[in-house]
Amino acid sequence: MGRGTGQQFSTHTQPSGSDDGDDDDDDDDDADKVDDDDVAQFKTAVAQAA
């Protein structure tokens, strides 16, 4: 799940200060992890897309 959403919510593909909830220096280490902010953002995105 983390690998699938990592790119979507990564600050590598979004400007710094975006609402992905990740610090820039955490993105590489957390590429295959999902933190609470990612989960919340993912659920919001899914809800909006539905």
mmCIF file of the N, C-alpha and C atoms, coordinates in Angstrom:
data_MODEL
# 
_entry.id   MODEL 
# 
loop_
_atom_site.group_PDB 
_atom_site.id 
_atom_site.type_symbol 
_atom_site.label_atom_id 
_atom_site.label_alt_id 
_atom_site.label_comp_id 
_atom_site.label_asym_id 
_atom_site.label_entity_id 
_atom_site.label_seq_id 
_atom_site.pdbx_PDB_ins_code 
_atom_site.Cartn_x 
_atom_site.Cartn_y 
_atom_site.Cartn_z 
_atom_site.occupancy 
_atom_site.B_iso_or_equiv 
_atom_site.pdbx_formal_charge 
_atom_site.auth_seq_id 
_atom_site.auth_comp_id 
_atom_site.auth_asym_id 
_atom_site.auth_atom_id 
_atom_site.pdbx_PDB_model_num 
ATOM 1   N N  . MET A 1 1  ? 0.839   -1.204 0.000  1.00 0.00 ? 1  MET A N  1 
ATOM 2   C CA . MET A 1 1  ? 0.000   0.000  0.000  1.00 0.00 ? 1  MET A CA 1 
ATOM 3   C C  . MET A 1 1  ? 0.870   1.248  0.000  1.00 0.00 ? 1  MET A C  1 
ATOM 4   N N  . GLY A 1 2  ? 1.902   1.215  0.833  1.00 0.00 ? 2  GLY A N  1 
ATOM 5   C CA . GLY A 1 2  ? 2.798   2.374  0.911  1.00 0.00 ? 2  GLY A CA 1 
ATOM 6   C C  . GLY A 1 2  ? 3.489   2.656  -0.412 1.00 0.00 ? 2  GLY A C  1 
ATOM 7   N N  . ARG A 1 3  ? 3.886   1.578  -1.088 1.00 0.00 ? 3  ARG A N  1 
ATOM 8   C CA . ARG A 1 3  ? 4.560   1.774  -2.368 1.00 0.00 ? 3  ARG A CA 1 
ATOM 9   C C  . ARG A 1 3  ? 3.592   2.368  -3.383 1.00 0.00 ? 3  ARG A C  1 
ATOM 10  N N  . GLY A 1 4  ? 2.343   1.977  -3.302 1.00 0.00 ? 4  GLY A N  1 
ATOM 11  C CA . GLY A 1 4  ? 1.362   2.471  -4.254 1.00 0.00 ? 4  GLY A CA 1 
ATOM 12  C C  . GLY A 1 4  ? 1.018   3.943  -4.026 1.00 0.00 ? 4  GLY A C  1 
ATOM 13  N N  . THR A 1 5  ? 1.027   4.369  -2.758 1.00 0.00 ? 5  THR A N  1 
ATOM 14  C CA . THR A 1 5  ? 0.611   5.736  -2.456 1.00 0.00 ? 5  THR A CA 1 
ATOM 15  C C  . THR A 1 5  ? 1.806   6.659  -2.270 1.00 0.00 ? 5  THR A C  1 
ATOM 16  N N  . GLY A 1 6  ? 2.988   6.099  -2.129 1.00 0.00 ? 6  GLY A N  1 
ATOM 17  C CA . GLY A 1 6  ? 4.165   6.915  -1.823 1.00 0.00 ? 6  GLY A CA 1 
ATOM 18  C C  . GLY A 1 6  ? 4.427   7.983  -2.867 1.00 0.00 ? 6  GLY A C  1 
ATOM 19  N N  . GLN A 1 7  ? 4.340   7.598  -4.123 1.00 0.00 ? 7  GLN A N  1 
ATOM 20  C CA . GLN A 1 7  ? 4.624   8.555  -5.177 1.00 0.00 ? 7  GLN A CA 1 
ATOM 21  C C  . GLN A 1 7  ? 3.545   9.627  -5.234 1.00 0.00 ? 7  GLN A C  1 
ATOM 22  N N  . GLN A 1 8  ? 2.315   9.217  -5.001 1.00 0.00 ? 8  GLN A N  1 
ATOM 23  C CA . GLN A 1 8  ? 1.196   10.145 -5.078 1.00 0.00 ? 8  GLN A CA 1 
ATOM 24  C C  . GLN A 1 8  ? 1.318   11.252 -4.030 1.00 0.00 ? 8  GLN A C  1 
ATOM 25  N N  . PHE A 1 9  ? 1.778   10.874 -2.840 1.00 0.00 ? 9  PHE A N  1 
ATOM 26  C CA . PHE A 1 9  ? 1.821   11.827 -1.744 1.00 0.00 ? 9  PHE A CA 1 
ATOM 27  C C  . PHE A 1 9  ? 3.223   12.342 -1.452 1.00 0.00 ? 9  PHE A C  1 
ATOM 28  N N  . SER A 1 10 ? 4.194   11.983 -2.284 1.00 0.00 ? 10 SER A N  1 
ATOM 29  C CA . SER A 1 10 ? 5.585   12.345 -2.025 1.00 0.00 ? 10 SER A CA 1 
ATOM 30  C C  . SER A 1 10 ? 5.835   13.807 -2.361 1.00 0.00 ? 10 SER A C  1 
ATOM 31  N N  . THR A 1 11 ? 6.665   14.464 -1.562 1.00 0.00 ? 11 THR A N  1 
ATOM 32  C CA . THR A 1 11 ? 7.045   15.837 -1.878 1.00 0.00 ? 11 THR A CA 1 
ATOM 33  C C  . THR A 1 11 ? 8.047   15.876 -3.025 1.00 0.00 ? 11 THR A C  1 
ATOM 34  N N  . HIS A 1 12 ? 8.508   14.715 -3.501 1.00 0.00 ? 12 HIS A N  1 
ATOM 35  C CA . HIS A 1 12 ? 9.340   14.714 -4.700 1.00 0.00 ? 12 HIS A CA 1 
ATOM 36  C C  . HIS A 1 12 ? 8.518   15.136 -5.918 1.00 0.00 ? 12 HIS A C  1 
ATOM 37  N N  . THR A 1 13 ? 7.225   14.918 -5.863 1.00 0.00 ? 13 THR A N  1 
ATOM 38  C CA . THR A 1 13 ? 6.370   15.269 -6.992 1.00 0.00 ? 13 THR A CA 1 
ATOM 39  C C  . THR A 1 13 ? 5.405   16.393 -6.636 1.00 0.00 ? 13 THR A C  1 
ATOM 40  N N  . GLN A 1 14 ? 5.522   16.929 -5.435 1.00 0.00 ? 14 GLN A N  1 
ATOM 41  C CA . GLN A 1 14 ? 4.685   18.049 -5.017 1.00 0.00 ? 14 GLN A CA 1 
ATOM 42  C C  . GLN A 1 14 ? 5.591   19.116 -4.403 1.00 0.00 ? 14 GLN A C  1 
ATOM 43  N N  . PRO A 1 15 ? 5.191   20.381 -4.450 1.00 0.00 ? 15 PRO A N  1 
ATOM 44  C CA . PRO A 1 15 ? 5.999   21.430 -3.851 1.00 0.00 ? 15 PRO A CA 1 
ATOM 45  C C  . PRO A 1 15 ? 6.106   21.260 -2.341 1.00 0.00 ? 15 PRO A C  1 
ATOM 46  N N  . SER A 1 16 ? 7.190   21.753 -1.774 1.00 0.00 ? 16 SER A N  1 
ATOM 47  C CA . SER A 1 16 ? 7.324   21.711 -0.323 1.00 0.00 ? 16 SER A CA 1 
ATOM 48  C C  . SER A 1 16 ? 6.171   22.460 0.320  1.00 0.00 ? 16 SER A C  1 
ATOM 49  N N  . GLY A 1 17 ? 5.703   21.948 1.442  1.00 0.00 ? 17 GLY A N  1 
ATOM 50  C CA . GLY A 1 17 ? 4.582   22.586 2.109  1.00 0.00 ? 17 GLY A CA 1 
ATOM 51  C C  . GLY A 1 17 ? 3.244   22.073 1.605  1.00 0.00 ? 17 GLY A C  1 
ATOM 52  N N  . SER A 1 18 ? 3.277   21.094 0.698  1.00 0.00 ? 18 SER A N  1 
ATOM 53  C CA . SER A 1 18 ? 2.022   20.497 0.261  1.00 0.00 ? 18 SER A CA 1 
ATOM 54  C C  . SER A 1 18 ? 1.396   19.728 1.417  1.00 0.00 ? 18 SER A C  1 
ATOM 55  N N  . ASP A 1 19 ? 0.150   19.294 1.234  1.00 0.00 ? 19 ASP A N  1 
ATOM 56  C CA . ASP A 1 19 ? -0.589  18.731 2.359  1.00 0.00 ? 19 ASP A CA 1 
ATOM 57  C C  . ASP A 1 19 ? -0.351  17.234 2.534  1.00 0.00 ? 19 ASP A C  1 
ATOM 58  N N  . ASP A 1 20 ? 0.789   16.725 2.030  1.00 0.00 ? 20 ASP A N  1 
ATOM 59  C CA . ASP A 1 20 ? 1.017   15.282 2.155  1.00 0.00 ? 20 ASP A CA 1 
ATOM 60  C C  . ASP A 1 20 ? 1.456   14.882 3.562  1.00 0.00 ? 20 ASP A C  1 
ATOM 61  N N  . GLY A 1 21 ? 1.858   15.846 4.374  1.00 0.00 ? 21 GLY A N  1 
ATOM 62  C CA . GLY A 1 21 ? 2.172   15.544 5.763  1.00 0.00 ? 21 GLY A CA 1 
ATOM 63  C C  . GLY A 1 21 ? 3.563   14.966 5.967  1.00 0.00 ? 21 GLY A C  1 
ATOM 64  N N  . ASP A 1 22 ? 4.353   14.828 4.898  1.00 0.00 ? 22 ASP A N  1 
ATOM 65  C CA . ASP A 1 22 ? 5.698   14.257 5.025  1.00 0.00 ? 22 ASP A CA 1 
ATOM 66  C C  . ASP A 1 22 ? 6.754   15.353 5.004  1.00 0.00 ? 22 ASP A C  1 
ATOM 67  N N  . ASP A 1 23 ? 7.808   15.165 5.786  1.00 0.00 ? 23 ASP A N  1 
ATOM 68  C CA . ASP A 1 23 ? 8.971   16.040 5.677  1.00 0.00 ? 23 ASP A CA 1 
ATOM 69  C C  . ASP A 1 23 ? 9.812   15.591 4.492  1.00 0.00 ? 23 ASP A C  1 
ATOM 70  N N  . ASP A 1 24 ? 10.443  16.549 3.820  1.00 0.00 ? 24 ASP A N  1 
ATOM 71  C CA . ASP A 1 24 ? 11.226  16.200 2.632  1.00 0.00 ? 24 ASP A CA 1 
ATOM 72  C C  . ASP A 1 24 ? 12.284  15.144 2.943  1.00 0.00 ? 24 ASP A C  1 
ATOM 73  N N  . ASP A 1 25 ? 12.940  15.262 4.100  1.00 0.00 ? 25 ASP A N  1 
ATOM 74  C CA . ASP A 1 25 ? 14.035  14.339 4.410  1.00 0.00 ? 25 ASP A CA 1 
ATOM 75  C C  . ASP A 1 25 ? 13.533  12.967 4.835  1.00 0.00 ? 25 ASP A C  1 
ATOM 76  N N  . ASP A 1 26 ? 12.231  12.808 4.963  1.00 0.00 ? 26 ASP A N  1 
ATOM 77  C CA . ASP A 1 26 ? 11.669  11.516 5.356  1.00 0.00 ? 26 ASP A CA 1 
ATOM 78  C C  . ASP A 1 26 ? 11.203  10.689 4.158  1.00 0.00 ? 26 ASP A C  1 
ATOM 79  N N  . ASP A 1 27 ? 11.055  11.331 2.994  1.00 0.00 ? 27 ASP A N  1 
ATOM 80  C CA . ASP A 1 27 ? 10.403  10.652 1.880  1.00 0.00 ? 27 ASP A CA 1 
ATOM 81  C C  . ASP A 1 27 ? 11.126  9.385  1.462  1.00 0.00 ? 27 ASP A C  1 
ATOM 82  N N  . ASP A 1 28 ? 12.459  9.467  1.311  1.00 0.00 ? 28 ASP A N  1 
ATOM 83  C CA . ASP A 1 28 ? 13.192  8.292  0.834  1.00 0.00 ? 28 ASP A CA 1 
ATOM 84  C C  . ASP A 1 28 ? 13.112  7.153  1.844  1.00 0.00 ? 28 ASP A C  1 
ATOM 85  N N  . ASP A 1 29 ? 13.288  7.468  3.119  1.00 0.00 ? 29 ASP A N  1 
ATOM 86  C CA . ASP A 1 29 ? 13.272  6.424  4.139  1.00 0.00 ? 29 ASP A CA 1 
ATOM 87  C C  . ASP A 1 29 ? 11.884  5.802  4.289  1.00 0.00 ? 29 ASP A C  1 
ATOM 88  N N  . ASP A 1 30 ? 10.855  6.588  4.044  1.00 0.00 ? 30 ASP A N  1 
ATOM 89  C CA . ASP A 1 30 ? 9.492   6.123  4.285  1.00 0.00 ? 30 ASP A CA 1 
ATOM 90  C C  . ASP A 1 30 ? 8.780   5.705  3.000  1.00 0.00 ? 30 ASP A C  1 
ATOM 91  N N  . ALA A 1 31 ? 9.557   5.457  1.954  1.00 0.00 ? 31 ALA A N  1 
ATOM 92  C CA . ALA A 1 31 ? 8.937   5.200  0.651  1.00 0.00 ? 31 ALA A CA 1 
ATOM 93  C C  . ALA A 1 31 ? 7.987   4.013  0.691  1.00 0.00 ? 31 ALA A C  1 
ATOM 94  N N  . ASP A 1 32 ? 8.287   3.027  1.540  1.00 0.00 ? 32 ASP A N  1 
ATOM 95  C CA . ASP A 1 32 ? 7.415   1.842  1.596  1.00 0.00 ? 32 ASP A CA 1 
ATOM 96  C C  . ASP A 1 32 ? 6.662   1.769  2.913  1.00 0.00 ? 32 ASP A C  1 
ATOM 97  N N  . LYS A 1 33 ? 6.502   2.908  3.553  1.00 0.00 ? 33 LYS A N  1 
ATOM 98  C CA . LYS A 1 33 ? 5.721   2.968  4.781  1.00 0.00 ? 33 LYS A CA 1 
ATOM 99  C C  . LYS A 1 33 ? 4.560   3.933  4.567  1.00 0.00 ? 33 LYS A C  1 
ATOM 100 N N  . VAL A 1 34 ? 3.536   3.817  5.371  1.00 0.00 ? 34 VAL A N  1 
ATOM 101 C CA . VAL A 1 34 ? 2.408   4.737  5.313  1.00 0.00 ? 34 VAL A CA 1 
ATOM 102 C C  . VAL A 1 34 ? 2.202   5.320  6.705  1.00 0.00 ? 34 VAL A C  1 
ATOM 103 N N  . ASP A 1 35 ? 2.320   6.626  6.828  1.00 0.00 ? 35 ASP A N  1 
ATOM 104 C CA . ASP A 1 35 ? 2.079   7.235  8.127  1.00 0.00 ? 35 ASP A CA 1 
ATOM 105 C C  . ASP A 1 35 ? 0.629   7.708  8.234  1.00 0.00 ? 35 ASP A C  1 
ATOM 106 N N  . ASP A 1 36 ? 0.253   8.180  9.412  1.00 0.00 ? 36 ASP A N  1 
ATOM 107 C CA . ASP A 1 36 ? -1.147  8.545  9.645  1.00 0.00 ? 36 ASP A CA 1 
ATOM 108 C C  . ASP A 1 36 ? -1.623  9.623  8.677  1.00 0.00 ? 36 ASP A C  1 
ATOM 109 N N  . ASP A 1 37 ? -0.738  10.597 8.381  1.00 0.00 ? 37 ASP A N  1 
ATOM 110 C CA . ASP A 1 37 ? -1.138  11.651 7.464  1.00 0.00 ? 37 ASP A CA 1 
ATOM 111 C C  . ASP A 1 37 ? -1.394  11.097 6.066  1.00 0.00 ? 37 ASP A C  1 
ATOM 112 N N  . ASP A 1 38 ? -0.526  10.166 5.639  1.00 0.00 ? 38 ASP A N  1 
ATOM 113 C CA . ASP A 1 38 ? -0.734  9.558  4.325  1.00 0.00 ? 38 ASP A CA 1 
ATOM 114 C C  . ASP A 1 38 ? -2.065  8.824  4.273  1.00 0.00 ? 38 ASP A C  1 
ATOM 115 N N  . VAL A 1 39 ? -2.373  8.105  5.353  1.00 0.00 ? 39 VAL A N  1 
ATOM 116 C CA . VAL A 1 39 ? -3.635  7.358  5.401  1.00 0.00 ? 39 VAL A CA 1 
ATOM 117 C C  . VAL A 1 39 ? -4.816  8.325  5.300  1.00 0.00 ? 39 VAL A C  1 
ATOM 118 N N  . ALA A 1 40 ? -4.762  9.404  6.043  1.00 0.00 ? 40 ALA A N  1 
ATOM 119 C CA . ALA A 1 40 ? -5.849  10.379 6.026  1.00 0.00 ? 40 ALA A CA 1 
ATOM 120 C C  . ALA A 1 40 ? -5.997  11.000 4.645  1.00 0.00 ? 40 ALA A C  1 
ATOM 121 N N  . GLN A 1 41 ? -4.869  11.358 4.036  1.00 0.00 ? 41 GLN A N  1 
ATOM 122 C CA . GLN A 1 41 ? -4.920  11.957 2.704  1.00 0.00 ? 41 GLN A CA 1 
ATOM 123 C C  . GLN A 1 41 ? -5.461  10.966 1.683  1.00 0.00 ? 41 GLN A C  1 
ATOM 124 N N  . PHE A 1 42 ? -5.017  9.711  1.808  1.00 0.00 ? 42 PHE A N  1 
ATOM 125 C CA . PHE A 1 42 ? -5.467  8.688  0.861  1.00 0.00 ? 42 PHE A CA 1 
ATOM 126 C C  . PHE A 1 42 ? -6.964  8.471  0.986  1.00 0.00 ? 42 PHE A C  1 
ATOM 127 N N  . LYS A 1 43 ? -7.459  8.366  2.215  1.00 0.00 ? 43 LYS A N  1 
ATOM 128 C CA . LYS A 1 43 ? -8.896  8.165  2.419  1.00 0.00 ? 43 LYS A CA 1 
ATOM 129 C C  . LYS A 1 43 ? -9.684  9.351  1.880  1.00 0.00 ? 43 LYS A C  1 
ATOM 130 N N  . THR A 1 44 ? -9.154  10.561 2.079  1.00 0.00 ? 44 THR A N  1 
ATOM 131 C CA . THR A 1 44 ? -9.826  11.752 1.561  1.00 0.00 ? 44 THR A CA 1 
ATOM 132 C C  . THR A 1 44 ? -9.864  11.718 0.038  1.00 0.00 ? 44 THR A C  1 
ATOM 133 N N  . ALA A 1 45 ? -8.737  11.360 -0.565 1.00 0.00 ? 45 ALA A N  1 
ATOM 134 C CA . ALA A 1 45 ? -8.670  11.306 -2.027 1.00 0.00 ? 45 ALA A CA 1 
ATOM 135 C C  . ALA A 1 45 ? -9.642  10.257 -2.575 1.00 0.00 ? 45 ALA A C  1 
ATOM 136 N N  . VAL A 1 46 ? -9.696  9.111  -1.919 1.00 0.00 ? 46 VAL A N  1 
ATOM 137 C CA . VAL A 1 46 ? -10.607 8.051  -2.357 1.00 0.00 ? 46 VAL A CA 1 
ATOM 138 C C  . VAL A 1 46 ? -12.057 8.513  -2.210 1.00 0.00 ? 46 VAL A C  1 
ATOM 139 N N  . ALA A 1 47 ? -12.354 9.165  -1.090 1.00 0.00 ? 47 ALA A N  1 
ATOM 140 C CA . ALA A 1 47 ? -13.717 9.631  -0.860 1.00 0.00 ? 47 ALA A CA 1 
ATOM 141 C C  . ALA A 1 47 ? -14.125 10.668 -1.916 1.00 0.00 ? 47 ALA A C  1 
ATOM 142 N N  . GLN A 1 48 ? -13.172 11.550 -2.276 1.00 0.00 ? 48 GLN A N  1 
ATOM 143 C CA . GLN A 1 48 ? -13.484 12.572 -3.271 1.00 0.00 ? 48 GLN A CA 1 
ATOM 144 C C  . GLN A 1 48 ? -13.642 11.966 -4.664 1.00 0.00 ? 48 GLN A C  1 
ATOM 145 N N  . ALA A 1 49 ? -12.879 10.908 -4.917 1.00 0.00 ? 49 ALA A N  1 
ATOM 146 C CA . ALA A 1 49 ? -12.921 10.288 -6.243 1.00 0.00 ? 49 ALA A CA 1 
ATOM 147 C C  . ALA A 1 49 ? -14.165 9.414  -6.420 1.00 0.00 ? 49 ALA A C  1 
ATOM 148 N N  . ALA A 1 50 ? -14.714 8.958  -5.309 1.00 0.00 ? 50 ALA A N  1 
ATOM 149 C CA . ALA A 1 50 ? -15.850 8.031  -5.380 1.00 0.00 ? 50 ALA A CA 1 
ATOM 150 C C  . ALA A 1 50 ? -17.116 8.728  -5.886 1.00 0.00 ? 50 ALA A C  1 
# 
